[in-house]
Amino acid sequence: MADENSESDESKLSILRKRVRSLFSSIERNFTTLYQEDEDYVRLSLPISKAEEMAVDKLENYIANHKINVYMREGEKEDIPCINEIYHKSWIASKLPMKNVTEELFLEIFEDPDTRFLIAEMDSQDVGFILVEFNKLNREIGLISGLGVLPKYQGKGLGKYLALEAWNFFKDKGIKELRCEVYEKNEVAISFIKSLGFEEYGSSEGIYTLK
């Protein structure tokens, strides 16, 4: 029975990984061929023991010195159309490879019990989100799986606000390690994540991806 449960968890993990990657790191040449799972990504991790000292202090100091009027909340089902819009607009502006996904796929990810969308609101509208989740095979690992900000609001530090909100989400849930995976040509994201203390590592098990 234990082996059957393990196989089931592995299967669910693989399915969700492909769905999330199809959103945030598609490097396919067309929309019908999935890329190789470990192709062209930089995998990064940060132990919680170092997170408070390095990442959180840096984020909190930045926010203290660059205050903007941002309201953070956890996404609800009715937010899916807006999340979908933010995703498409942010990826078109980034000029990174993307896939023309649908609200239905976002809804599938939303309905997984291990995933959460955290939303940033400014000027009475939703302008950014970060997707966080628990590793299905090890719930002591928190995954930062995707990030999107409307082009008009990029460059205002919203990524740092969203990253700190992700930390606050995981802080009281027994997480011992944060992980993410970044498309290798997204040098801006890689530089930002490494500046928070994340380091590269070799295994991709249980890791999805961050824009």
N, C-alpha and C positions, 0 to 999 in steps of 0.2 A: 504493500500500500504506500509506503514512504517513497519508493522508487517511482510509482505511478504519479504521485503528487509532484515529485521533483520534475518529471518529464512534462507534466502539465504546466508548471510554473515556467520552465524553459520555453515551452511553446508560446505561452502568453507573452513572455518577455520578447521573443523574437518578433512576434506579430506587431507589438506596440513599438518596438525599436524601429521597424521598417516604416511604420506609419509616421512616427515623429521625424525620422530622417527624411522621409519624402517631403515633409514640410520645410525643414530647416537646413538641409545640406545636400539637396539633390544636385548631383553633377552629371546626371544622365544626358545623353545626346538627344533623346526624345522622351516622350511621356509614357511610353509603354515598356521601357527597359529599365529595370532597377539596377543601380550601381552596386559594386561590391561593398559589403558591409564595412570593411576596414580600410577602404581606399581614401587617401587624400585627407586624412584628419589628424589633428594634433590632440592628444588626450592629456588632460590636466586634472590634478587633484590637489586638495588642501585638507590636511587633518584638522579637525575641530580644535585640537590643542593649540594650533598655530593661528586659527582663524580670528580669534578674539584679539590677539596681539597685533596681527598684521592687517588682514583684510578689513575687519570691522572698525578698528581705530582709524584706518585711512579713509574709509567711507564716511564715518561719522564726522571726522575733521573736515572733509570736503564739504559735506552738507551744511555743517555749522558755518562755513565761510562762503557758501554759495546758495543761500536760501532762495527757493522759489516756491510758489504756492501750489503744492502738489498734494492731492488726496489719494491715498492708497487703499485698496479694498480687494477682497477675494472675488474672482469672477463667478457669475451665475450663468445658468443656461441661456437666459435671454441676452447675455453679452456676446454670444457666439458670432452673430453677424458683424458686430463691431470688431471683434478680435480678427475675424477673417479679413476685414477691410484694412486694419492696421498691418496685418501680415503682408498683404499684397502690395500696399503702397510703400512700406518700408523696404521690401526686397527689390521692388522695381528701382527705387532710388539708389540702392546699394550697388546695383549692377553685378551682383553675385548670382551664380546659377540658382534658379528657383523652379518650382513646379506650380502650375495653375490649379491649386487644390480647391476643395469646396467646403462649404459650411458643414456638410455631413461628416467629413473627416475630422474637423475640429470638434464636432459633437461627440464622435466616437472617443477621441482622446479625453474630452471633458468628462465623459461618463465612466472612464476607468477610475476605480476608487483610489488609486495611488497617484493620481495627477491633480494639480491645481493650477489655475491661471490666476496670477496676481496682476491687478490692473492699476495703472497710473492715470489719474484724472486731472486735467488742467483746463481752465477757462470753460468750465461746465461741460467738458466733453472728454471721452476716453481717448488718450493719446499714446499709450504704450502698454505693453504687457510683458511678463516673464512667466515662462512655463516651468514649474518645479514638480518633482516627483520622487517617490521612494523606489529604490532598487528592489525589484520583486524577489530577488534571490538573497538579498541582505538589506534589511530595513534600517540598518545602521549607516547606510550610505544614502546621502541626499544628492539628487541629480538636478542640475540646472540645465534644462533641455532646450530652451528657445527664448529669444528676445526679439521684440519688435517695437519700434517707435516711429510715429508719423514723421515724414521728412521735415515738416514745418517746425517740429519740436526737437529735432536732433541737434546736438551741440549745446544743449542746455544742462547737461549732467543728469538727464533722466535715467540713463543706464546705471549710474551709481545709486540713485534712489531705489531703483528696482532691485539691484543686487543686494542692497541693505534690507529691503523688504523680504527677499528670499532668505537671507540669513535669519531674520526675525521669525520667519515661518518655521524654520528647521530647529531653532535654538532650543525649544522646550520639548522636542520630540525624540530625544535620545540619539540624534545623529552624531556619528563619530568622524565622518569624512564627507567632504563635498567633492563632487566630480562634475566635469563637463567635457565636451568634445567639440572642437572648432574646425571648420573647413580651413585647410592649410593656407589658402590664399587670402584669408580674411586677417590680414596682418594687424589691423587696428584692434580687432577683438582679442587676438592672441596677446598683443602687447598690454592691453588693459587688464586682462585676466592675470597675466604673469605679474603685473605691478601690484596685485593684491596678495601675492605670495603663492599662487598656484604654481605647481611644477609638473613637468611632463612625466608621464609614466608609460609603461608598455602595454598593459592589458586593456582590452576594450570590453570586457565582459560586463554586461549590465549598464553600459553607458550609451546614452543617446547623443544629442548634439545641440550645440548653441550656435546661433548665428554669429 
